[in-house]
Amino acid sequence: MAKCQITGAGPKTGKTIARRGKAKREGGVGKKTTGIAFRTFKPNLQKKRIYVPELDRWVTVRMTAKALKTMDRDGAYSVLVKAGLVKPPKAKRA
């Protein structure tokens, strides 16, 4: 499964627990577990094409919705450099 290129978030594993019965506080004999199913929690991945004005080019990135919010807050260039997806332009020698 794919991962976020910025945060590195990937799929996580977990369980869903099926229960039946009436809770003790509601006058029943208590909830009983009738089944446990293993499942994966997948990240909310988006494929975005982002314009970086500092580099004057477009960059295509696969990222989570949370990473997109971080990019809105901190700026595309700084987030992409921190993730190692783009390199800062080289300084010209005199």
WONORUR-V667535 format. One record per residue. RES is the residue in one letter. PHI is phi as a letter, one per 40 degrees, with the letter a starting at -180 (999 if undefined). Layout:
res:RES phi:PHI
res:RES phi:PHI
This chain:
res:M phi:999
res:A phi:c
res:K phi:b
res:C phi:c
res:Q phi:c
res:I phi:c
res:T phi:c
res:G phi:g
res:A phi:c
res:G phi:b
res:P phi:c
res:K phi:b
res:T phi:b
res:G phi:a
res:K phi:b
res:T phi:b
res:I phi:b
res:A phi:c
res:R phi:b
res:R phi:a
res:G phi:h
res:K phi:b
res:A phi:c
res:K phi:c
res:R phi:c
res:E phi:c
res:G phi:g
res:G phi:c
res:V phi:c
res:G phi:h
res:K phi:c
res:K phi:b
res:T phi:c
res:T phi:b
res:G phi:a
res:I phi:b
res:A phi:b
res:F phi:c
res:R phi:a
res:T phi:b
res:F phi:c
res:K phi:c
res:P phi:c
res:N phi:c
res:L phi:c
res:Q phi:b
res:K phi:b
res:K phi:b
res:R phi:b
res:I phi:b
res:Y phi:c
res:V phi:b
res:P phi:c
res:E phi:c
res:L phi:b
res:D phi:f
res:R phi:a
res:W phi:c
res:V phi:b
res:T phi:c
res:V phi:b
res:R phi:b
res:M phi:a
res:T phi:c
res:A phi:c
res:K phi:c
res:A phi:c
res:L phi:c
res:K phi:c
res:T phi:c
res:M phi:c
res:D phi:c
res:R phi:c
res:D phi:c
res:G phi:g
res:A phi:c
res:Y phi:c
res:S phi:c
res:V phi:c
res:L phi:c
res:V phi:c
res:K phi:c
res:A phi:c
res:G phi:g
res:L phi:c
res:V phi:b
res:K phi:b
res:P phi:c
res:P phi:c
res:K phi:c
res:A phi:c
res:K phi:c
res:R phi:c
res:A phi:c
